[in-house]
Amino acid sequence: MNVKYKSNNNIVYSCKYHVVWCPKYRRKVLTNGVDVRLKELLLEYAANLSVDILEMEIMPDHVHILMEVAPQFGIHKAVKSLKGYTSKVLRS
């Protein structure tokens, strides 16, 4: 298996996370172009956060993302930022 490691000033890491989230009450709202726009927003904002999205699948009632996050940034901050930003933009 060919594993690629990343490095910062003092560490070498390969932290990949499979994240799944769904809309409130698992309503099927990610359809009719919303899914395409959500994918664009996630890729755009992840680049600003220095988060690598390796794989992404958007279903009508949930989202799957395989992402690589630096340990100093933390997966909780990445998910909070991605969900908050995309929710705000899609609702407006």
N, C-alpha and C positions, 0 to 999 in steps of 0.2 A: 504494500500500500504506500502510495506516494503522499506523504504528509508535508504540507508547507507550513513553516513556522514564521511568525512575525516577531519583531523585536522592538523594544523601546530602549531608553537609556540604560536600564538595569535589569530587564527581564526578557525572556524569550517565551512566547505563548502561542497557543492555538485553541482559543475558546469559542466553540461553535454551539449555538443554542437553537433548539426547535421550539418556536413560540406559536401558540394557537390562541386566538381570541375570537369572541363572537359578539354581535350586537345585543342590546338589551332584549330579553325574552326570546333570544335566538330568532328574531324576525328576519325574513328573507328580503333584506333591503339592498344587498350588494348585487344588483342586477341593472339592466337597461343603461349601461354606460357608467354607472357609479363604480363598478369594479375596475374599469379601465382607468378612470380618473384616480381612484385610490392607489392603483399600482404605480402610476406616474408620480403621485405625491410621495409615496413611500420611498421610491428610488431616489427622488430629488432630495428629500429631507435627510435620508440616511447618508447621502454623500456629504451633506453639511455637518453631520455629527461624527463623521469618520467611522461609520458602521458599514460593514460589508454585508449586503444581502446576497447570499449565495443562491437560494431558491425561494420562490414565492408562488403560492397558489391561493386564489381568492374564489371561494365558493359562495353561493347565494346567502348562506347564514353563518359563515365563519371564515377566518383567514389563517393560513399556515405560512410561516416564514422560517427559513433556516438562515441565521445571521451569525456573523463573527464580530465580537465586541472585545475591545481591549479591557483587561482586568481592572485598570485604574478607573475607567469610565463606568463600568458596571452594567449588567443586563437590566436591572430595574430602572435605571435612568434612561436607557435606550428605549425600552418599551413604553415607559411613561411619556417620553418626548414624542415618539412616533404616533402613539394613539391620540395624544392630546392635540398635536398639530393637525393630523388628518381629520379628526372629528370637527375641529373648529372650521377648517376650510370647507369641508363637505357640507356642513350645516349652513354656512353663509351663502 
